[in-house]
């Protein structure tokens, strides 16, 4: 599933004329990954910090845009093991994430 979301977000990135390393696409990618995982009954959350958005379950991170930090296209890691995997806010829905992005006036696509 992670790889299929990565392929999907690469196509979305082209539509939005965003960088090929997926900078600025983490919110949209995380929203899509969260939605797919939730439909399968996986209890996960969306995490946000000052520079990144990703999905996590327990203390495990699922990140399909880690390439913007020089990592592989798809990464699985642990909360806090990288500075960009620190959790400052967590959300239980895409709507909550979208509200946060709008409130913070981030110029990135979510859905």
Secondary structure, DSSP 4 states (H G I P E B T S, - for coil): -HHHHHHHHHHHHHHTT--TT-TT-HHHHHHHHHHHHHHTT---EEEE-SS-EEEEETTEEEES-GGGGTS-SSEEEETTSSGGG--SEEESSHHHHHHHHHHHT--S---
